[in-house]
């Protein structure tokens, strides 16, 4: 009987190692290169589609800043975010898009892809991002890719605010999307979270808090400051509270150096990370006469 113990132990150990191995590979590993390649391929496939507005056309709509919400019918999804009782990261990621455009540089004839973030606000594809994301340099065409790899062309700018760096756009061929609801308020000290795409590191999770609200030195634009971890490429991604409700939108970073001249910067001390506050988002939706509709949809 004692002679069977080593074999039983070996069998048990092999089972545990197999379970451990399976668990280690159950994680959702993000393939950054494939995401960017997929988005570019989808965008290139739209180049011959005359029903999809060009990048120049969307920029023209953006700069007009006139609400174009007439005729929008916001559907109601069974649940705002996929798996509402699931992990917070999964919930936030389900309403987060990779927003991109293709363009050509001055050095070659190949298409290049620029990417940023966006947050879905309705099951029928209203998407919130930054004004400067759409106001890009020589974009040929725009689209968005979900965390599940579903692609949607951007077909219209619904409303925009250059001062608050916000753009509300419509996705084509969208229905029953997971979407974010709006927070009722946000205050300094609130815990906040983000899912963004810093420098093409797609669907990166961040956790922190709102550290202050302030007015920009130029224009006196309302902004929020957070200690979330994000960087270039994160523009347009959402900032959410503990209930996965939208509390703001990532907009910019500013590095503070201990020593800085016109030609040299030394000893980085901190990065000021700013967001468009909830109040500005609500104001944009109100101007577009969509705040009540989105509240009903939610």
Long-range contacts (C-beta under 8 A, 24 or more apart in sequence): 30-202, 30-203, 32-200, 32-201, 32-202, 35-98, 35-145, 35-149, 35-202, 36-113, 36-115, 36-200, 36-202, 38-145, 38-149, 38-151, 39-98, 39-100, 39-113, 39-115, 39-143, 39-145, 39-151, 40-100, 40-102, 40-111, 40-113, 42-143, 42-145, 42-151, 43-100, 43-101, 43-102, 43-111, 43-113, 43-140, 43-141, 43-142, 43-143, 44-102, 44-111, 46-141, 46-143, 46-153, 47-140, 47-141, 49-153, 52-141, 52-153, 52-155, 52-172, 53-154, 53-155, 53-156, 54-140, 54-141, 55-101, 55-103, 55-136, 55-138, 55-139, 55-140, 55-141, 55-142, 56-139, 58-134, 58-139, 58-142, 58-154, 58-156, 58-157, 58-169, 59-134, 59-135, 59-136, 59-139, 61-156, 61-157, 61-160, 62-131, 62-134, 62-135, 62-157, 62-160, 62-167, 63-135, 63-160, 63-162, 65-159, 65-160, 65-161, 65-162, 66-159, 67-158, 67-159, 67-287, 67-288, 67-289, 68-156, 68-157, 68-158, 68-159, 69-158, 69-159, 69-288, 69-289, 69-290, 72-124, 72-126, 72-158, 72-170, 72-290, 72-293, 73-124, 74-122, 74-123, 74-124, 74-126, 74-290, 74-293, 74-294, 74-296, 74-297, 75-122, 75-123, 75-124, 75-175, 75-176, 75-297, 76-123, 76-296, 76-297, 77-123, 77-176, 77-177, 77-178, 77-179, 77-297, 79-178, 80-178, 80-179, 80-180, 80-181, 80-298, 81-178, 81-179, 81-180, 81-244, 82-178, 84-244, 88-193, 88-242, 88-244, 89-195, 89-205, 91-244, 92-180, 92-193, 92-194, 92-195, 92-205, 92-238, 92-240, 92-244, 93-147, 93-195, 93-203, 94-146, 94-147, 94-178, 95-119, 95-120, 95-177, 95-178, 95-179, 95-180, 95-238, 96-120, 96-147, 96-195, 96-196, 96-203, 96-237, 96-238, 97-127, 97-144, 97-145, 97-146, 97-152, 98-144, 98-145, 98-146, 98-197, 98-202, 99-127, 99-129, 99-133, 99-142, 99-143, 99-144, 99-154, 99-236, 100-142, 100-143, 100-144, 100-145, 101-136, 101-139, 101-140, 101-141, 101-142, 101-143, 102-139, 102-140, 102-141, 103-136, 103-137, 103-138, 103-139, 103-140, 104-138, 104-140, 111-140, 114-139, 115-197, 115-200, 115-202, 115-233, 116-197, 116-233, 116-234, 116-235, 116-236, 116-237, 117-196, 117-197, 117-233, 117-234, 117-235, 117-236, 117-237, 117-238, 117-250, 118-144, 118-169, 118-236, 118-237, 119-180, 119-236, 119-237, 119-238, 119-246, 119-249, 120-171, 120-177, 120-178, 120-179, 120-180, 121-168, 121-179, 121-180, 121-182, 121-246, 121-285, 121-294, 122-177, 122-179, 122-294, 122-297, 123-174, 123-175, 123-176, 123-177, 123-178, 123-179, 123-297, 124-174, 124-175, 124-177, 125-152, 125-170, 125-171, 125-172, 125-174, 125-175, 125-177, 126-158, 126-168, 126-169, 126-170, 126-171, 126-179, 126-290, 126-294, 127-154, 127-168, 127-169, 127-170, 127-171, 128-166, 128-167, 128-168, 128-236, 128-238, 128-246, 128-249, 128-281, 129-166, 129-167, 129-169, 129-235, 129-236, 129-249, 130-165, 130-166, 130-167, 130-235, 130-236, 130-249, 130-250, 130-251, 130-276, 131-160, 131-161, 131-162, 131-164, 131-165, 131-166, 131-167, 132-165, 132-235, 133-167, 133-235, 133-236, 134-160, 134-167, 134-169, 135-162, 142-169, 144-171, 146-177, 147-203, 158-288, 158-290, 159-284, 159-287, 159-288, 159-290, 160-284, 161-280, 161-283, 161-284, 161-287, 163-219, 163-221, 164-221, 164-222, 164-276, 164-280, 164-283, 164-284, 165-221, 165-251, 165-276, 166-249, 166-276, 166-280, 166-281, 166-284, 168-284, 168-285, 168-288, 168-290, 179-297, 180-238, 180-240, 180-244, 180-245, 180-246, 181-244, 181-245, 181-246, 181-298, 182-245, 182-246, 182-278, 182-281, 182-282, 182-294, 182-295, 182-298, 183-240, 183-241, 183-243, 183-245, 183-246, 183-247, 183-278, 184-245, 185-278, 186-210, 186-224, 186-241, 186-247, 186-248, 186-277, 186-278, 188-212, 188-213, 190-241, 190-247, 191-241, 191-242, 192-226, 192-228, 192-239, 192-240, 192-241, 192-247, 192-248, 193-228, 193-239, 193-240, 193-241, 193-242, 194-228, 194-230, 194-234, 194-237, 194-238, 194-239, 194-240, 194-250, 195-237, 195-238, 196-230, 196-233, 196-234, 196-237, 196-250, 197-233, 197-234, 197-237, 198-230, 198-231, 198-232, 198-233, 198-234, 199-231, 199-232, 199-233, 200-233, 201-233, 204-230, 206-230, 210-247, 210-248, 213-277, 222-277, 222-279, 222-280, 223-251, 223-274, 223-275, 223-276, 223-277, 224-248, 224-274, 224-275, 224-276, 224-277, 225-272, 225-273, 225-274, 225-275, 226-273, 226-274, 226-275, 227-273, 228-273, 229-273, 230-273, 239-275, 246-278, 246-281, 247-278, 248-275, 248-276, 248-277, 248-278, 248-281, 249-275, 249-276, 249-281, 250-275, 251-275, 251-276
